[in-house]
Amino acid sequence: MLITDISQENSGYRYLPTTTLSSPNQVLLPLTAKVNSSDCLEIGGCDLSKLVEQFGSPLYVLDEETLRTACRQYRESFKKYYSGQSQVIYASKAWSCLAVCRVIDSEGLGFDVVSGGELYTTLQAGVDSGRIYFHGNNKSAEELEYAVDCDCTIIVDNWLELKTLSAIAAQSEAKSVRIMLRLTPGIECHTHEYIRTGHLDSKFGFDPNELEEVFNYLTQRSHLNCIGLHAHIGSQIFERQPHQDLAIVLVEWMRKAQEYNLTITELNVGGGLGIRYTEADDPPTIEEWVKAVAKAIESACNQYQLPLPKLIAEPGRSLIGSACVTAYMVGSRKEVPEVRTYISVDGGMSDNPRPITYQSLYRAVVANRMSAPLTEKVTVAGKHCESGDVIIKDALLPSTEPGDVLVVLSTGAYNYSMASNYNRIGRPAAVLVHQGEANLILQREGYQDLLRQDCLPERLINSDDSHS
């Protein structure tokens, strides 16, 4: 039986069956997850325990079917609920690598990139530059020149960037450079302080009070073709009302642009739809989110008697977050009587910095003994030299032994992207699983990889060992 959800009971895990209507952002396990006859967790037809034997651990395991399903649900929902043109673009900061970009590109989505490196990766994956949108609050002149040369759409964030880009565009062989303006809408959501980007006290976007000055500046710069407006209100959001409020603000700005003879044909509402990390999380489905946004834009356009713009959304976490799990090997144990029991795994904050950064919550299962009773409440600790390197506090698990495969769920978004070499630990490998086949998409970093960028000055090479 395929399973997408679990609930904890003292007798073990209770598995809830998947359905064809499952929204990938609402499930704890990837859509292809099942428990096989050996009582082991399978994803994409691959036994997690055997994957660890073959590829080592920690190991990111990305389910292709779950990722593709999320892409299709976004794409088809916009076609269903929005009467105008639409384009779903992947916020590639969630996880940028060649294989991820290739899968998402094959589903017809565009890409949101925030650095020259992400732009380069996306182009190397074969993505058409016409479907790439370049974000960022402090793009370098070199990055802007690269973006202009590639002919992607540039989301302009501030005055310095606008003026720098104007100078670059004036000298470019292209007749005009395609841009959108990022504006701060002044809308707050109930999410972590670090991932709220829509409120006025944010490093992102032009202040609304600057809007008329910016519009006036653009009317005098024919080499800058402002086709649209962008705003983003945050991440891991479960509420729909803030996105509906955002639609009204964007359409009002679109109407304002007409007073300056600027024709806005695209509105980008950002992304931010949350996913289910624990049983307590209850995000709306992808379809529900799209319907709320689409209908809000249509209603606002009707109110102001404006033609429907091309509607763009930038999901990241809700496309890929639930499609991936991370497999670890259980190691040492420490029992603090009447306080806590720690079990340590062979990874931690270098492959998943979100708990120590955002106090993020996760769920885990023991993949090689899925029906074992849940008899212990333990804290899952990483191997790094930081007392705060804790992946899950007070996890209810079976009694574990060294060598067990512990799998942390919903690790597709920002885990690999934010991974580091802290303590000189190499970043993990990643595999893409599909219909019983596992393909390596990221190689594990070895010791030599850690030295690849190191440089040793000649005078240190030739110095003796004396301490004089």
C-alpha positions in Angstrom: 0.0 0.0 0.0 1.3 3.5 -0.9 1.4 5.9 2.0 1.7 9.6 2.2 1.0 10.3 5.8 1.7 8.8 9.2 0.5 9.4 12.7 2.2 8.3 15.9 0.7 5.7 18.2 2.3 3.8 21.0 1.9 0.6 19.0 3.9 2.0 16.1 3.2 4.2 13.0 -0.2 4.3 11.5 0.0 4.6 7.7 -2.6 6.6 5.8 -3.1 5.7 2.1 -2.3 8.0 -0.7 -5.0 9.1 -3.2 -4.8 10.5 -6.7 -5.9 13.8 -5.2 -3.1 14.2 -2.8 -1.5 17.6 -2.8 2.2 17.1 -2.4 2.6 20.0 0.0 0.2 18.4 2.4 1.9 15.0 2.8 4.7 14.0 5.2 6.0 11.3 3.0 6.6 11.4 -0.8 3.6 10.2 -2.9 5.4 6.9 -3.8 6.3 5.9 -0.2 5.4 2.4 0.9 6.5 -0.2 3.5 7.7 -3.3 1.8 7.6 -7.0 2.9 10.9 -6.5 4.7 9.3 -3.8 6.9 11.5 -1.2 5.2 10.5 2.1 3.8 10.5 2.4 0.0 10.4 5.6 -2.0 10.2 5.6 -5.8 10.3 1.8 -5.7 13.7 1.9 -3.9 14.4 0.6 -0.4 16.0 3.3 1.7 18.1 0.9 3.6 19.6 -0.5 0.4 20.1 3.0 -1.0 22.2 3.8 2.1 24.2 0.6 1.6 24.9 1.6 -2.0 25.4 5.4 -1.8 26.3 6.0 1.8 24.8 8.4 4.3 23.7 11.1 4.9 21.8 10.8 1.7 19.2 13.0 0.1 16.6 10.9 -1.7 14.4 12.9 -4.1 11.2 11.3 -5.5 10.7 12.3 -9.1 7.0 11.5 -9.2 6.2 13.7 -6.2 8.1 16.6 -7.8 6.4 16.2 -11.1 3.0 16.0 -9.5 3.5 19.3 -7.7 4.6 21.0 -11.0 1.5 19.7 -12.8 -0.9 20.6 -10.0 0.3 24.2 -10.1 0.3 24.4 -13.9 -3.1 22.8 -14.3 -4.7 24.8 -11.4 -3.8 28.1 -13.0 -5.3 26.9 -16.3 -8.4 25.9 -14.4 -9.0 29.0 -12.3 -7.4 31.9 -14.2 -8.9 33.2 -17.4 -5.7 34.9 -18.7 -2.2 33.7 -19.4 -0.2 32.3 -16.6 3.4 31.0 -15.9 4.6 29.0 -12.9 8.2 29.6 -12.2 10.3 27.5 -9.7 12.1 29.5 -6.9 15.3 27.6 -7.5 16.9 28.8 -4.3 15.0 26.0 -2.7 17.3 23.5 -4.5 19.4 24.3 -7.5 21.2 21.6 -9.4 21.2 20.3 -13.0 18.9 17.4 -12.5 16.3 19.3 -10.5 16.3 22.1 -13.1 16.0 19.5 -15.9 13.0 17.8 -14.3 11.1 21.0 -13.6 12.0 22.5 -17.0 10.5 19.4 -18.7 7.2 20.1 -16.9 7.0 23.6 -18.6 7.8 25.7 -15.6 10.0 28.8 -15.7 12.7 29.6 -13.1 13.4 32.3 -10.5 17.1 32.7 -9.9 18.8 35.0 -7.3 22.5 34.8 -8.3 24.8 34.5 -11.2 25.5 30.9 -10.0 21.8 29.9 -10.1 21.4 31.6 -13.5 24.4 29.7 -14.8 23.1 26.4 -13.4 19.7 26.9 -14.9 21.1 27.8 -18.3 23.4 24.8 -18.2 20.4 22.6 -17.6 19.0 23.8 -21.0 16.4 26.2 -19.7 15.2 28.8 -22.2 16.3 32.2 -20.9 12.9 33.7 -21.8 11.5 31.7 -18.9 14.1 32.9 -16.4 13.5 35.7 -13.9 16.5 37.1 -12.1 15.9 38.3 -8.5 18.1 39.7 -5.7 18.5 42.8 -3.6 22.2 43.4 -4.3 23.0 42.1 -7.8 26.6 42.9 -8.8 27.2 44.8 -12.1 28.8 41.6 -13.4 25.6 39.6 -12.6 23.4 42.3 -14.3 25.6 42.2 -17.4 25.4 38.4 -17.5 21.6 38.6 -17.2 21.3 41.2 -20.0 23.5 39.1 -22.2 21.4 36.1 -21.5 18.2 38.0 -22.2 16.3 36.9 -19.1 13.8 39.1 -17.2 15.4 41.1 -14.4 13.4 41.9 -11.3 14.8 45.3 -10.2 14.9 45.7 -6.5 16.3 49.1 -5.7 17.6 52.5 -7.0 21.2 51.4 -7.3 20.3 48.4 -9.3 17.9 50.4 -11.5 20.5 53.0 -12.3 23.3 50.5 -12.8 21.1 48.5 -15.1 20.1 51.6 -17.0 23.7 52.3 -17.8 24.4 48.7 -18.8 21.2 48.7 -21.0 22.2 51.9 -22.7 25.4 50.3 -24.0 23.8 47.0 -24.8 23.3 45.8 -28.3 19.8 44.8 -27.4 17.1 47.4 -28.2 15.7 47.2 -24.6 16.2 45.2 -21.4 13.1 43.4 -20.0 12.5 44.3 -16.4 10.0 44.0 -13.6 9.9 46.1 -10.4 9.9 44.5 -7.0 7.8 46.5 -4.5 7.2 46.0 -0.8 3.5 45.6 -0.3 3.3 46.1 3.5 1.6 42.8 4.2 2.7 40.6 7.1 2.1 36.9 7.6 2.3 34.6 10.6 5.6 33.0 9.8 9.2 33.2 11.1 10.7 36.7 11.3 13.5 35.7 8.9 11.2 34.5 6.1 8.7 37.4 6.2 9.5 39.6 3.2 6.3 41.5 2.5 6.2 43.9 5.4 7.6 47.4 5.0 10.7 46.8 7.3 12.3 44.4 4.8 15.6 44.6 2.8 13.7 43.7 -0.4 12.0 45.9 -2.9 11.1 49.5 -3.5 9.1 51.3 -0.8 5.6 52.1 -2.1 6.2 55.8 -1.4 8.9 55.6 -4.2 6.6 54.2 -6.7 5.7 57.4 -8.6 9.4 58.5 -8.7 10.4 55.1 -10.1 7.6 55.2 -12.7 8.7 58.7 -13.8 12.3 57.5 -14.1 11.3 54.7 -16.4 9.4 56.9 -18.7 12.7 58.6 -19.6 14.6 55.3 -20.2 13.5 53.7 -23.4 16.2 51.1 -23.1 14.4 49.7 -20.0 11.2 47.9 -20.9 9.2 47.5 -17.7 6.7 44.7 -18.4 5.6 43.9 -14.9 5.4 44.2 -11.1 6.5 41.8 -8.4 5.8 41.4 -4.7 6.4 38.6 -2.3 5.0 38.3 1.2 7.0 35.5 2.8 7.5 31.8 3.1 5.9 28.7 4.7 2.5 30.5 4.7 -0.8 28.7 5.5 -3.1 31.8 5.3 -4.8 32.7 2.0 -6.1 36.1 2.9 -2.6 37.8 2.7 -2.2 36.6 -0.9 -5.7 37.9 -1.7 -4.7 41.3 -0.2 -1.5 41.3 -2.2 -3.5 40.8 -5.5 -5.4 44.0 -4.8 -2.2 46.0 -4.0 -0.6 44.7 -7.2 -3.5 45.6 -9.4 -3.7 49.1 -7.8 0.0 49.6 -8.7 -0.7 48.3 -12.2 -3.4 51.0 -12.6 -1.1 53.6 -11.3 1.5 52.7 -13.9 -1.0 53.6 -16.7 -0.8 57.3 -15.5 2.8 57.2 -16.6 2.1 55.5 -20.0 3.7 52.3 -18.7 2.0 49.2 -19.9 2.2 46.5 -17.3 1.4 43.1 -18.8 2.7 40.8 -16.0 2.0 40.5 -12.3 4.2 38.2 -10.2 2.6 37.3 -6.8 5.6 35.5 -5.5 5.2 32.1 -3.8 5.2 31.2 -0.1 2.7 28.4 0.1 3.7 26.2 3.1 4.2 22.5 3.4 3.5 19.9 6.1 6.6 19.2 8.2 4.7 17.7 11.2 1.1 16.5 11.8 0.3 19.9 13.3 0.8 21.7 10.0 -2.3 22.2 7.9 -1.5 24.2 4.7 -4.0 24.7 2.0 -3.6 22.5 -1.1 -1.8 23.8 -4.2 -5.2 24.0 -6.0 -6.8 26.0 -3.1 -3.9 28.4 -3.0 -3.9 28.9 -6.8 -7.7 29.4 -6.8 -7.5 32.1 -4.1 -4.8 34.0 -5.9 -6.3 33.7 -9.4 -9.7 34.8 -8.4 -8.4 37.7 -6.3 -6.4 39.1 -9.4 -9.4 38.6 -11.6 -11.7 40.4 -9.2 -9.4 43.3 -8.7 -8.9 43.7 -12.5 -12.6 43.7 -13.0 -13.0 46.3 -10.3 -10.5 48.7 -12.0 -11.6 47.6 -15.5 -8.2 46.5 -16.4 -7.2 43.7 -18.8 -6.0 40.5 -17.1 -2.2 40.5 -16.9 0.0 37.4 -17.4 -0.1 36.0 -13.9 3.2 34.6 -12.5 3.7 32.6 -9.3 7.0 31.5 -7.8 6.6 28.3 -5.7 9.7 26.7 -4.3 9.2 24.9 -1.0 5.8 23.6 -2.0 7.1 22.2 -5.2 10.1 20.2 -3.8 10.0 20.2 0.0 7.9 17.1 0.5 9.5 15.3 -2.5 12.7 14.6 -0.6 13.8 12.8 2.6 17.3 12.6 4.2 18.6 9.2 5.3 21.1 9.0 8.2 22.9 6.2 10.0 22.3 6.1 13.8 25.4 6.1 15.9 26.1 6.9 19.5 23.6 7.3 22.4 23.7 9.3 25.6 21.2 9.0 28.4 20.9 11.9 30.9 18.8 10.3 33.7 15.4 11.9 34.2 16.3 14.6 31.6 16.8 13.4 28.1 18.1 10.7 25.8 20.3 11.7 22.8 20.8 9.6 19.7 23.3 10.9 17.3 23.3 10.5 13.5 26.1 10.9 10.9 24.9 14.4 9.7 23.2 17.4 11.1 23.5 21.1 10.7 25.9 20.9 7.8 23.2 19.1 5.7 20.2 20.6 7.4 20.8 24.0 9.0 17.1 24.9 9.3 16.5 23.7 12.9 19.4 25.7 14.3 18.6 28.7 12.0 14.8 28.9 12.1 13.9 26.5 14.9 12.3 24.4 12.3 10.4 21.2 13.2 10.7 17.8 11.5 9.5 14.3 11.7 11.5 11.1 11.4 11.0 7.3 11.0 13.4 4.4 11.4 13.4 3.1 7.8 14.6 -0.4 8.4 12.0 -1.2 11.1 8.9 0.7 10.1 6.4 -1.4 12.2 8.4 -1.4 15.4 6.6 0.1 18.4 7.3 3.6 19.4 8.8 3.1 22.8 11.3 6.0 23.2 11.2 9.8 23.2 14.6 10.9 22.1 16.5 14.0 20.8 18.1 13.4 17.5 21.4 15.1 17.5 23.9 15.8 14.7 27.6 15.1 14.8 28.9 18.6 14.6 30.8 20.4 17.4 27.8 22.6 18.4 25.5 22.0 21.3 22.7 23.5 19.2 23.2 20.9 16.5 19.8 19.1 17.1 17.7 17.9 14.2 14.6 16.9 16.2 13.9 17.4 19.9 11.6 14.9 21.7 11.1 12.6 18.7 8.9 9.5 19.3 10.8 6.6 17.8 11.3 2.8 18.2 14.3 1.8 20.3 17.2 2.4 18.0 20.5 0.7 17.6 23.8 1.8 15.9 23.4 1.2 12.2 19.7 1.8 12.0 18.6 4.1 9.1 16.8 7.1 10.4 14.9 9.1 7.8 14.0 12.7 8.3 11.0 13.8 6.2 10.3 16.8 4.0 13.9 17.9 3.4 13.7 19.0 -0.2 13.6 22.7 0.3 16.7 24.6 1.5 18.5 21.6 3.0 21.0 21.0 0.2 20.8 24.7 -0.8 21.9 25.9 2.6 24.3 23.0 3.3 27.9 23.8 4.3 31.2 22.3 5.1 31.1 23.1 8.7 33.7 21.1 10.7 35.2 20.2 7.3 32.4 17.7 6.6 31.6 17.0 3.0 28.2 17.7 1.6 26.0 14.6 1.1 25.2 12.8 -2.1 21.7 13.0 -3.6 19.8 10.5 -5.7 16.7 10.8 -7.8 14.4 7.8 -7.5 11.8 6.8 -10.0 10.1 3.4 -10.7 12.7 1.4 -8.8 15.7 3.2 -10.3 18.0 5.4 -8.3 20.3 7.8 -10.2 23.0 9.9 -8.6 22.4 13.6 -9.1 24.9 15.0 -6.7 28.2 13.3 -5.7 29.3 13.1 -2.1 32.1 15.4 -1.3 35.3 13.7 -0.2 38.3 15.0 1.7 40.0 16.2 -1.6 36.9 18.2 -2.4 37.3 20.1 0.8 40.8 21.2 -0.3 39.9 22.1 -3.8 39.8 25.8 -3.2 42.6 26.0 -0.6 45.7 27.9 -1.6 49.0 27.6 0.3 51.4 30.6 -0.1 54.9 29.7 -1.4 56.6 31.2 1.7 54.6 28.7 3.9 55.5 25.8 1.7 59.2 26.6 1.9 59.3 27.6 5.6 61.0 25.4 8.1 59.3 24.0 11.2 61.1 26.3 13.8 59.1 28.5 16.0 61.7 31.3 16.1 
